[in-house]
Amino acid sequence: MDEPFEREGFVIYKHLCLSVCKMSNEEIGQWFRIIVEFQINKCIPENLDPKIDILFDLFKRQFDKDDKKYQKRVNANRRIAKNRKNKRQNNEWSPMESNGKVGYQKLPMVTDKGKGKDKDKDKDNTLDIIMKNPRRFAKNEIQNTGKKEDLIDLWENKFSDTWKEDSKISQMYKNKLAEFED
């Protein structure tokens, strides 16, 4: 997580530029070239003019401070992103949890569901289960039938044609019918 991340640019602060104004144009050109090379390659050339070397050291210290600040910010952003990713994976959200905003927060609206709607959902869920597992449902219905008449009524009225064409369901029906005839 603490691996370095290269910055796209660098900043030259005004308060450090006051001493640059006292240099000649040629010295400013050399100084700026050294700064650019340092930012690209992170190497300091040797045998510099003492005046440029002293000025460069001032800027280098500021660049190092800026890089440390930037690295802290990058690491903090990575931690935040990792926490958000983990939070999404756990899918644990609470309306009382902070979202980073300051001040009065509205709680999410909770709507009351109608009591009648819940019953309809239960019926729909039952039908979905029946349609997903027709053999299991048919087996339970056939085995729990106590009379031959009830079994015939179940076969003719409750089971669909596709269920009747299913070889395993029809075999269960025939076996149960044979039990009643014995």
ROMARLUM-62562 format. One record per residue (C-alpha): residue in three letters; x, y, z. Coordinates in steps of 0.001 Angstrom, whole numbers. Layout:
- ALA:X:Y:Z
...
//
This chain:
- MET:0:0:0
- ASP:2896:2379:672
- GLU:4505:1976:-2734
- PRO:5557:5332:-4225
- PHE:3410:7033:-6796
- GLU:4959:9502:-9213
- ARG:3464:12933:-9309
- GLU:2470:14434:-12645
- GLY:3937:17867:-11945
- PHE:5696:20090:-9445
- VAL:5096:23494:-7874
- ILE:7447:26462:-7619
- TYR:6361:28681:-4731
- LYS:6437:32477:-4925
- HIS:8230:32938:-1603
- LEU:11173:30915:-2949
- CYS:11261:32816:-6246
- LEU:12364:36083:-4619
- SER:15953:34878:-4543
- VAL:15706:33726:-8184
- CYS:14949:37295:-9275
- LYS:18425:38355:-8133
- MET:20112:35968:-10597
- SER:21123:36662:-14195
- ASN:19124:35182:-17063
- GLU:21866:32660:-17787
- GLU:21918:31496:-14143
- ILE:18103:31243:-14095
- GLY:18271:29083:-17240
- GLN:20848:26758:-15642
- TRP:18882:26643:-12391
- PHE:15614:25812:-14183
- ARG:17281:23111:-16307
- ILE:18636:21501:-13105
- ILE:15151:21566:-11527
- VAL:13568:19971:-14606
- GLU:16241:17249:-14765
- PHE:15808:16612:-11051
- GLN:12027:16277:-11426
- ILE:12366:13872:-14354
- ASN:15353:11739:-13298
- LYS:15614:12447:-9539
- CYS:19366:12998:-9933
- ILE:21380:16051:-8967
- PRO:24162:17129:-11347
- GLU:27606:17675:-9834
- ASN:29986:20661:-10162
- LEU:27292:23323:-9961
- ASP:27888:26998:-9499
- PRO:27720:27554:-5681
- LYS:25037:30215:-6053
- ILE:22825:27855:-8131
- ASP:23600:24917:-5803
- ILE:22414:26826:-2706
- LEU:19262:27991:-4462
- PHE:18594:24490:-5797
- ASP:18877:23030:-2264
- LEU:16119:25383:-1072
- PHE:13819:24214:-3846
- LYS:14819:20553:-3408
- ARG:13748:20642:247
- GLN:10379:22059:-768
- PHE:10018:19432:-3506
- ASP:10774:16681:-969
- LYS:8150:18077:1439
- ASP:5609:18250:-1377
- ASP:6385:14671:-2432
- LYS:5896:13408:1139
- LYS:2576:15257:1399
- TYR:1487:13881:-1940
- GLN:2486:10338:-972
- LYS:456:10618:2249
- ARG:-2551:11779:229
- VAL:-2145:8895:-2246
- ASN:-1952:6367:592
- ALA:-5003:7869:2300
- ASN:-6963:7702:-960
- ARG:-5940:4073:-1422
- ARG:-7115:3217:2112
- ILE:-10416:4986:1493
- ALA:-10897:3134:-1798
- LYS:-10041:-195:-160
- ASN:-12502:462:2676
- ARG:-15227:1373:184
- LYS:-14543:-1797:-1775
- ASN:-14712:-3912:1387
- LYS:-17862:-2103:2458
- ARG:-19543:-2893:-878
- GLN:-18475:-6525:-622
- ASN:-19871:-6861:2891
- ASN:-22985:-4941:1843
- GLU:-23471:-3712:5384
- TRP:-25087:-298:5252
- SER:-26675:1482:8142
- PRO:-28702:4683:7934
- MET:-26883:5888:11054
- GLU:-23484:5482:9408
- SER:-21563:8599:8447
- ASN:-21404:9404:4769
- GLY:-18816:12147:5146
- LYS:-21302:15021:5088
- VAL:-21492:17442:7977
- GLY:-24729:18784:9382
- TYR:-28302:17585:9525
- GLN:-28824:14381:7595
- LYS:-32164:13005:6499
- LEU:-32783:9380:7318
- PRO:-33904:7187:4447
- MET:-37653:6808:4092
- VAL:-39087:3475:5160
- THR:-42422:2695:3582
- ASP:-45024:449:5146
- LYS:-45942:-2387:2898
- GLY:-49583:-3305:2685
- LYS:-50594:-6480:4498
- GLY:-52495:-7753:1480
- LYS:-49453:-7445:-744
- ASP:-47449:-9822:1462
- LYS:-50024:-12574:965
- ASP:-49875:-12144:-2795
- LYS:-46099:-12392:-2686
- ASP:-46313:-15643:-711
- LYS:-48616:-17101:-3351
- ASP:-46313:-15975:-6134
- ASN:-43307:-17442:-4336
- THR:-45122:-20751:-3879
- LEU:-45982:-20864:-7570
- ASP:-42387:-20055:-8464
- ILE:-41127:-22882:-6263
- ILE:-43648:-25281:-7765
- MET:-42652:-24334:-11290
- LYS:-38943:-24644:-10505
- ASN:-39249:-28077:-8873
- PRO:-42264:-29799:-10474
- ARG:-41042:-33329:-9769
- ARG:-40459:-32656:-6083
- PHE:-43841:-30967:-5757
- ALA:-45595:-33758:-7688
- LYS:-43876:-36431:-5584
- ASN:-45027:-34784:-2347
- GLU:-48578:-34344:-3628
- ILE:-48826:-37901:-4942
- GLN:-47342:-39507:-1810
- ASN:-49508:-37467:561
- THR:-52747:-38402:-1201
- GLY:-54770:-40807:980
- LYS:-57549:-41915:-1395
- LYS:-57681:-43162:-4953
- GLU:-60351:-40585:-5850
- ASP:-58197:-37747:-4509
- LEU:-55234:-39017:-6539
- ILE:-57286:-39132:-9745
- ASP:-58696:-35651:-9019
- LEU:-55169:-34365:-8392
- TRP:-53922:-35872:-11670
- GLU:-56784:-34568:-13778
- ASN:-57319:-31103:-12262
- LYS:-54133:-29913:-10588
- PHE:-51317:-31216:-12772
- SER:-50692:-29523:-16106
- ASP:-50325:-31425:-19373
- THR:-46568:-30864:-19412
- TRP:-46313:-32460:-15982
- LYS:-48417:-35393:-17118
- GLU:-46054:-35897:-20066
- ASP:-43029:-36014:-17745
- SER:-42052:-39690:-17521
- LYS:-40981:-39624:-13866
- ILE:-44113:-37806:-12681
- SER:-46386:-40140:-14649
- GLN:-44463:-43145:-13265
- MET:-44998:-41862:-9691
- TYR:-48719:-41483:-10447
- LYS:-49000:-45009:-11883
- ASN:-47126:-46536:-8914
- LYS:-49374:-44772:-6383
- LEU:-52470:-45776:-8366
- ALA:-51238:-49398:-8321
- GLU:-50869:-49204:-4509
- PHE:-54531:-48196:-4172
- GLU:-55662:-51052:-6440
- ASP:-53832:-53679:-4330
//
